[in-house]
């Protein structure tokens, strides 16, 4: 069964060869690699064409296309439209995949024919070489959704999904310039609970964070864009009409509290403004107390406040 990898590319001349080398090293076949140039002005487009010329084979199809609409979500949707296989995964043009990533995905899918999403852990590395592993739960539970809201278990590089499921939830939200993978992951989890984790002890994806990465590192300069992501996420939760709707909305509100604390730590007055906005829309003495406590701790850099709040929300 053919697997599909969709990679949007914009001015990645320096980092793209590393990513493409990791794709070419995949042990699984047949594979369809869709590379979407999103209006690059450097040599990225030439590198994509060269990769297709050198690597294309009957069991390793490479499609290079362009997308004039700016933004990774538009480029990913353009790639998705060209996917023909049942399973698709999305990847960023500055990260790396372990050689057995797709093989492990497809083996897990074969062993779990009812699964809609196959997910894994990732390793994060910054420019200084510092690394950390971002892990996700071994099994899907009712708390998985709140965990994703706080920790983005379904970030771009962390999963493979059935094509029909992505289509069912509407694909990537092209109106969101950032946190669009977090928002899509939430919609996927609202749609299906059929998730299975790859049984691997070590991360199969290496994510590189830097000043020019999609992931980014600061918050104060993009609070308005993030507000759009929060609005879209809230709309998706309400549209799902779930019995735990209020709890999920509280989780979204607390994530905004954490964002407010991060902005405050960065020295931006927007942090206090965001916090006041959240509190003005939050009812319930217990929840308001948790949010005040969480904000006080998070603005001092204390970690783990999201887990504390997620644990206490059912009784708040």
MILUM-336350 format. One record per residue (C-alpha): residue number from 1; z negated, y negated, x negated. Coordinates in steps of 0.1 Angstrom, whole numbers, plus 5000, padded with zeros to 4 digits. Layout:
N
<rec seq="NUM" up="Z" north="Y" east="X"/>
...
This chain:
316
<rec seq="1" up="5000" north="5000" east="5000"/>
<rec seq="2" up="5010" north="4966" east="4986"/>
<rec seq="3" up="4983" north="4940" east="4980"/>
<rec seq="4" up="4991" north="4903" east="4979"/>
<rec seq="5" up="4977" north="4875" east="4957"/>
<rec seq="6" up="4983" north="4839" east="4966"/>
<rec seq="7" up="4977" north="4812" east="4939"/>
<rec seq="8" up="4982" north="4775" east="4945"/>
<rec seq="9" up="4991" north="4755" east="4913"/>
<rec seq="10" up="4988" north="4718" east="4906"/>
<rec seq="11" up="4991" north="4705" east="4870"/>
<rec seq="12" up="4975" north="4735" east="4853"/>
<rec seq="13" up="4997" north="4737" east="4823"/>
<rec seq="14" up="4967" north="4742" east="4799"/>
<rec seq="15" up="4947" north="4767" east="4819"/>
<rec seq="16" up="4974" north="4785" east="4839"/>
<rec seq="17" up="4984" north="4810" east="4811"/>
<rec seq="18" up="4949" north="4825" east="4811"/>
<rec seq="19" up="4950" north="4831" east="4849"/>
<rec seq="20" up="4985" north="4845" east="4849"/>
<rec seq="21" up="4976" north="4869" east="4820"/>
<rec seq="22" up="4947" north="4882" east="4841"/>
<rec seq="23" up="4970" north="4888" east="4870"/>
<rec seq="24" up="4996" north="4906" east="4849"/>
<rec seq="25" up="4968" north="4928" east="4835"/>
<rec seq="26" up="4959" north="4942" east="4870"/>
<rec seq="27" up="4959" north="4980" east="4871"/>
<rec seq="28" up="4969" north="4982" east="4907"/>
<rec seq="29" up="5004" north="4986" east="4920"/>
<rec seq="30" up="5023" north="4977" east="4941"/>
<rec seq="31" up="5014" north="4941" east="4939"/>
<rec seq="32" up="5030" north="4909" east="4953"/>
<rec seq="33" up="5020" north="4877" east="4935"/>
<rec seq="34" up="5029" north="4845" east="4953"/>
<rec seq="35" up="5027" north="4814" east="4932"/>
<rec seq="36" up="5028" north="4781" east="4950"/>
<rec seq="37" up="5036" north="4749" east="4930"/>
<rec seq="38" up="5020" north="4720" east="4948"/>
<rec seq="39" up="5040" north="4692" east="4933"/>
<rec seq="40" up="5030" north="4696" east="4896"/>
<rec seq="41" up="5042" north="4669" east="4873"/>
<rec seq="42" up="5035" north="4688" east="4840"/>
<rec seq="43" up="5050" north="4721" east="4828"/>
<rec seq="44" up="5032" north="4742" east="4854"/>
<rec seq="45" up="5064" north="4749" east="4874"/>
<rec seq="46" up="5082" north="4760" east="4843"/>
<rec seq="47" up="5054" north="4784" east="4834"/>
<rec seq="48" up="5055" north="4799" east="4869"/>
<rec seq="49" up="5093" north="4805" east="4866"/>
<rec seq="50" up="5088" north="4820" east="4832"/>
<rec seq="51" up="5061" north="4843" east="4844"/>
<rec seq="52" up="5083" north="4855" east="4873"/>
<rec seq="53" up="5112" north="4861" east="4849"/>
<rec seq="54" up="5091" north="4882" east="4825"/>
<rec seq="55" up="5068" north="4901" east="4848"/>
<rec seq="56" up="5089" north="4908" east="4879"/>
<rec seq="57" up="5094" north="4945" east="4886"/>
<rec seq="58" up="5099" north="4968" east="4916"/>
<rec seq="59" up="5062" north="4974" east="4919"/>
<rec seq="60" up="5051" north="4939" east="4907"/>
<rec seq="61" up="5069" north="4913" east="4929"/>
<rec seq="62" up="5065" north="4877" east="4919"/>
<rec seq="63" up="5075" north="4849" east="4944"/>
<rec seq="64" up="5075" north="4813" east="4931"/>
<rec seq="65" up="5078" north="4786" east="4958"/>
<rec seq="66" up="5069" north="4750" east="4963"/>
<rec seq="67" up="5049" north="4731" east="4989"/>
<rec seq="68" up="5053" north="4693" east="4992"/>
<rec seq="69" up="5022" north="4689" east="5014"/>
<rec seq="70" up="4994" north="4681" east="4990"/>
<rec seq="71" up="4962" north="4700" east="4988"/>
<rec seq="72" up="4952" north="4736" east="4980"/>
<rec seq="73" up="4948" north="4746" east="5017"/>
<rec seq="74" up="4984" north="4736" east="5025"/>
<rec seq="75" up="4997" north="4755" east="4994"/>
<rec seq="76" up="4976" north="4786" east="5004"/>
<rec seq="77" up="4990" north="4785" east="5039"/>
<rec seq="78" up="5025" north="4783" east="5025"/>
<rec seq="79" up="5018" north="4813" east="5003"/>
<rec seq="80" up="5002" north="4832" east="5032"/>
<rec seq="81" up="5034" north="4826" east="5053"/>
<rec seq="82" up="5053" north="4846" east="5026"/>
<rec seq="83" up="5029" north="4875" east="5024"/>
<rec seq="84" up="5042" north="4908" east="5038"/>
<rec seq="85" up="5014" north="4932" east="5030"/>
<rec seq="86" up="4984" north="4941" east="5051"/>
<rec seq="87" up="4958" north="4928" east="5026"/>
<rec seq="88" up="4958" north="4894" east="5009"/>
<rec seq="89" up="4935" north="4876" east="4985"/>
<rec seq="90" up="4935" north="4840" east="4973"/>
<rec seq="91" up="4928" north="4829" east="4938"/>
<rec seq="92" up="4926" north="4796" east="4918"/>
<rec seq="93" up="4949" north="4788" east="4890"/>
<rec seq="94" up="4921" north="4782" east="4864"/>
<rec seq="95" up="4900" north="4814" east="4869"/>
<rec seq="96" up="4903" north="4850" east="4857"/>
<rec seq="97" up="4902" north="4884" east="4874"/>
<rec seq="98" up="4890" north="4916" east="4857"/>
<rec seq="99" up="4919" north="4941" east="4852"/>
<rec seq="100" up="4905" north="4964" east="4879"/>
<rec seq="101" up="4898" north="4938" east="4905"/>
<rec seq="102" up="4926" north="4946" east="4929"/>
<rec seq="103" up="4923" north="4983" east="4922"/>
<rec seq="104" up="4886" north="4981" east="4932"/>
<rec seq="105" up="4894" north="4961" east="4963"/>
<rec seq="106" up="4921" north="4985" east="4975"/>
<rec seq="107" up="4900" north="5016" east="4967"/>
<rec seq="108" up="4871" north="5002" east="4988"/>
<rec seq="109" up="4895" north="4993" east="5016"/>
<rec seq="110" up="4909" north="5029" east="5016"/>
<rec seq="111" up="4873" north="5043" east="5017"/>
<rec seq="112" up="4864" north="5020" east="5046"/>
<rec seq="113" up="4895" north="5019" east="5069"/>
<rec seq="114" up="4876" north="4998" east="5096"/>
<rec seq="115" up="4868" north="4970" east="5071"/>
<rec seq="116" up="4884" north="4935" east="5076"/>
<rec seq="117" up="4870" north="4919" east="5044"/>
<rec seq="118" up="4862" north="4934" east="5010"/>
<rec seq="119" up="4840" north="4912" east="4988"/>
<rec seq="120" up="4825" north="4911" east="4953"/>
<rec seq="121" up="4803" north="4891" east="4929"/>
<rec seq="122" up="4815" north="4864" east="4905"/>
<rec seq="123" up="4805" north="4851" east="4871"/>
<rec seq="124" up="4804" north="4813" east="4867"/>
<rec seq="125" up="4811" north="4797" east="4833"/>
<rec seq="126" up="4809" north="4760" east="4825"/>
<rec seq="127" up="4826" north="4741" east="4797"/>
<rec seq="128" up="4796" north="4746" east="4774"/>
<rec seq="129" up="4798" north="4783" east="4778"/>
<rec seq="130" up="4768" north="4787" east="4800"/>
<rec seq="131" up="4772" north="4816" east="4824"/>
<rec seq="132" up="4755" north="4828" east="4856"/>
<rec seq="133" up="4763" north="4855" east="4881"/>
<rec seq="134" up="4766" north="4846" east="4918"/>
<rec seq="135" up="4757" north="4877" east="4938"/>
<rec seq="136" up="4762" north="4885" east="4974"/>
<rec seq="137" up="4743" north="4910" east="4996"/>
<rec seq="138" up="4752" north="4946" east="4993"/>
<rec seq="139" up="4756" north="4950" east="5030"/>
<rec seq="140" up="4765" north="4928" east="5059"/>
<rec seq="141" up="4734" north="4919" east="5080"/>
<rec seq="142" up="4727" north="4892" east="5107"/>
<rec seq="143" up="4714" north="4870" east="5078"/>
<rec seq="144" up="4748" north="4872" east="5060"/>
<rec seq="145" up="4762" north="4842" east="5080"/>
<rec seq="146" up="4733" north="4819" east="5071"/>
<rec seq="147" up="4735" north="4831" east="5035"/>
<rec seq="148" up="4772" north="4821" east="5034"/>
<rec seq="149" up="4764" north="4787" east="5048"/>
<rec seq="150" up="4739" north="4781" east="5020"/>
<rec seq="151" up="4756" north="4800" east="4991"/>
<rec seq="152" up="4793" north="4805" east="5000"/>
<rec seq="153" up="4795" north="4843" east="4998"/>
<rec seq="154" up="4832" north="4841" east="5008"/>
<rec seq="155" up="4844" north="4815" east="4983"/>
<rec seq="156" up="4881" north="4816" east="4975"/>
<rec seq="157" up="4879" north="4841" east="4947"/>
<rec seq="158" up="4853" north="4865" east="4961"/>
<rec seq="159" up="4872" north="4886" east="4987"/>
<rec seq="160" up="4903" north="4903" east="5000"/>
<rec seq="161" up="4910" north="4901" east="5037"/>
<rec seq="162" up="4934" north="4916" east="5062"/>
<rec seq="163" up="4963" north="4892" east="5068"/>
<rec seq="164" up="4960" north="4895" east="5106"/>
<rec seq="165" up="4924" north="4884" east="5104"/>
<rec seq="166" up="4933" north="4852" east="5085"/>
<rec seq="167" up="4960" north="4845" east="5110"/>
<rec seq="168" up="4935" north="4852" east="5139"/>
<rec seq="169" up="4911" north="4824" east="5127"/>
<rec seq="170" up="4939" north="4799" east="5121"/>
<rec seq="171" up="4944" north="4801" east="5083"/>
<rec seq="172" up="4932" north="4774" east="5059"/>
<rec seq="173" up="4922" north="4740" east="5074"/>
<rec seq="174" up="4946" north="4716" east="5057"/>
<rec seq="175" up="4925" north="4686" east="5068"/>
<rec seq="176" up="4897" north="4694" east="5045"/>
<rec seq="177" up="4901" north="4683" east="5008"/>
<rec seq="178" up="4870" north="4701" east="4997"/>
<rec seq="179" up="4847" north="4730" east="5008"/>
<rec seq="180" up="4877" north="4743" east="5027"/>
<rec seq="181" up="4870" north="4778" east="5014"/>
<rec seq="182" up="4834" north="4776" east="5026"/>
<rec seq="183" up="4847" north="4765" east="5061"/>
<rec seq="184" up="4873" north="4793" east="5062"/>
<rec seq="185" up="4847" north="4818" east="5051"/>
<rec seq="186" up="4824" north="4807" east="5080"/>
<rec seq="187" up="4853" north="4812" east="5105"/>
<rec seq="188" up="4860" north="4846" east="5091"/>
<rec seq="189" up="4824" north="4856" east="5095"/>
<rec seq="190" up="4822" north="4843" east="5130"/>
<rec seq="191" up="4853" north="4864" east="5138"/>
<rec seq="192" up="4843" north="4897" east="5122"/>
<rec seq="193" up="4813" north="4916" east="5109"/>
<rec seq="194" up="4834" north="4943" east="5093"/>
<rec seq="195" up="4826" north="4935" east="5057"/>
<rec seq="196" up="4822" north="4959" east="5028"/>
<rec seq="197" up="4812" north="4951" east="4992"/>
<rec seq="198" up="4830" north="4966" east="4962"/>
<rec seq="199" up="4805" north="4990" east="4945"/>
<rec seq="200" up="4807" north="4974" east="4911"/>
<rec seq="201" up="4777" north="4966" east="4889"/>
<rec seq="202" up="4794" north="4938" east="4870"/>
<rec seq="203" up="4813" north="4908" east="4884"/>
<rec seq="204" up="4850" north="4913" east="4887"/>
<rec seq="205" up="4859" north="4876" east="4888"/>
<rec seq="206" up="4853" north="4849" east="4862"/>
<rec seq="207" up="4852" north="4814" east="4877"/>
<rec seq="208" up="4855" north="4785" east="4852"/>
<rec seq="209" up="4839" north="4752" east="4863"/>
<rec seq="210" up="4850" north="4719" east="4847"/>
<rec seq="211" up="4855" north="4683" east="4855"/>
<rec seq="212" up="4890" north="4689" east="4868"/>
<rec seq="213" up="4883" north="4722" east="4887"/>
<rec seq="214" up="4886" north="4726" east="4924"/>
<rec seq="215" up="4850" north="4737" east="4925"/>
<rec seq="216" up="4838" north="4704" east="4910"/>
<rec seq="217" up="4803" north="4695" east="4899"/>
<rec seq="218" up="4793" north="4662" east="4916"/>
<rec seq="219" up="4787" north="4653" east="4952"/>
<rec seq="220" up="4781" north="4615" east="4955"/>
<rec seq="221" up="4817" north="4606" east="4952"/>
<rec seq="222" up="4829" north="4629" east="4980"/>
<rec seq="223" up="4803" north="4627" east="5007"/>
<rec seq="224" up="4828" north="4615" east="5033"/>
<rec seq="225" up="4851" north="4645" east="5025"/>
<rec seq="226" up="4822" north="4669" east="5028"/>
<rec seq="227" up="4812" north="4653" east="5061"/>
<rec seq="228" up="4846" north="4665" east="5074"/>
<rec seq="229" up="4838" north="4700" east="5063"/>
<rec seq="230" up="4804" north="4699" east="5080"/>
<rec seq="231" up="4821" north="4687" east="5112"/>
<rec seq="232" up="4847" north="4714" east="5112"/>
<rec seq="233" up="4820" north="4741" east="5105"/>
<rec seq="234" up="4799" north="4728" east="5134"/>
<rec seq="235" up="4829" north="4729" east="5157"/>
<rec seq="236" up="4836" north="4765" east="5147"/>
<rec seq="237" up="4800" north="4776" east="5153"/>
<rec seq="238" up="4800" north="4760" east="5188"/>
<rec seq="239" up="4833" north="4775" east="5197"/>
<rec seq="240" up="4821" north="4810" east="5189"/>
<rec seq="241" up="4794" north="4809" east="5217"/>
<rec seq="242" up="4770" north="4831" east="5198"/>
<rec seq="243" up="4735" north="4839" east="5208"/>
<rec seq="244" up="4723" north="4826" east="5174"/>
<rec seq="245" up="4742" north="4793" east="5177"/>
<rec seq="246" up="4712" north="4771" east="5173"/>
<rec seq="247" up="4700" north="4788" east="5142"/>
<rec seq="248" up="4734" north="4785" east="5126"/>
<rec seq="249" up="4736" north="4748" east="5135"/>
<rec seq="250" up="4701" north="4744" east="5119"/>
<rec seq="251" up="4714" north="4761" east="5088"/>
<rec seq="252" up="4744" north="4737" east="5086"/>
<rec seq="253" up="4720" north="4708" east="5091"/>
<rec seq="254" up="4698" north="4720" east="5063"/>
<rec seq="255" up="4728" north="4724" east="5040"/>
<rec seq="256" up="4734" north="4687" east="5046"/>
<rec seq="257" up="4698" north="4681" east="5037"/>
<rec seq="258" up="4704" north="4698" east="5004"/>
<rec seq="259" up="4735" north="4677" east="4999"/>
<rec seq="260" up="4715" north="4646" east="5006"/>
<rec seq="261" up="4689" north="4657" east="4979"/>
<rec seq="262" up="4717" north="4663" east="4954"/>
<rec seq="263" up="4731" north="4628" east="4960"/>
<rec seq="264" up="4697" north="4613" east="4956"/>
<rec seq="265" up="4692" north="4632" east="4923"/>
<rec seq="266" up="4726" north="4617" east="4912"/>
<rec seq="267" up="4712" north="4582" east="4919"/>
<rec seq="268" up="4733" north="4575" east="4950"/>
<rec seq="269" up="4718" north="4556" east="4979"/>
<rec seq="270" up="4740" north="4578" east="5001"/>
<rec seq="271" up="4714" north="4606" east="4997"/>
<rec seq="272" up="4687" north="4588" east="5017"/>
<rec seq="273" up="4713" north="4578" east="5043"/>
<rec seq="274" up="4725" north="4613" east="5048"/>
<rec seq="275" up="4689" north="4626" east="5051"/>
<rec seq="276" up="4682" north="4600" east="5078"/>
<rec seq="277" up="4714" north="4609" east="5097"/>
<rec seq="278" up="4703" north="4646" east="5097"/>
<rec seq="279" up="4668" north="4638" east="5109"/>
<rec seq="280" up="4681" north="4615" east="5137"/>
<rec seq="281" up="4700" north="4645" east="5151"/>
<rec seq="282" up="4673" north="4672" east="5146"/>
<rec seq="283" up="4648" north="4681" east="5173"/>
<rec seq="284" up="4618" north="4703" east="5171"/>
<rec seq="285" up="4586" north="4695" east="5152"/>
<rec seq="286" up="4587" north="4727" east="5131"/>
<rec seq="287" up="4624" north="4722" east="5121"/>
<rec seq="288" up="4618" north="4686" east="5112"/>
<rec seq="289" up="4588" north="4695" east="5090"/>
<rec seq="290" up="4609" north="4722" east="5072"/>
<rec seq="291" up="4637" north="4697" east="5066"/>
<rec seq="292" up="4613" north="4670" east="5052"/>
<rec seq="293" up="4596" north="4696" east="5030"/>
<rec seq="294" up="4630" north="4710" east="5018"/>
<rec seq="295" up="4643" north="4675" east="5010"/>
<rec seq="296" up="4612" north="4666" east="4990"/>
<rec seq="297" up="4615" north="4698" east="4970"/>
<rec seq="298" up="4653" north="4698" east="4966"/>
<rec seq="299" up="4654" north="4662" east="4954"/>
<rec seq="300" up="4631" north="4672" east="4926"/>
<rec seq="301" up="4654" north="4700" east="4916"/>
<rec seq="302" up="4633" north="4729" east="4930"/>
<rec seq="303" up="4655" north="4759" east="4936"/>
<rec seq="304" up="4653" north="4784" east="4964"/>
<rec seq="305" up="4645" north="4760" east="4992"/>
<rec seq="306" up="4675" north="4773" east="5013"/>
<rec seq="307" up="4661" north="4808" east="5012"/>
<rec seq="308" up="4627" north="4795" east="5023"/>
<rec seq="309" up="4642" north="4776" east="5052"/>
<rec seq="310" up="4665" north="4804" east="5063"/>
<rec seq="311" up="4635" north="4828" east="5064"/>
<rec seq="312" up="4613" north="4804" east="5084"/>
<rec seq="313" up="4640" north="4791" east="5109"/>
<rec seq="314" up="4636" north="4819" east="5134"/>
<rec seq="315" up="4599" north="4809" east="5140"/>
<rec seq="316" up="4604" north="4771" east="5137"/>
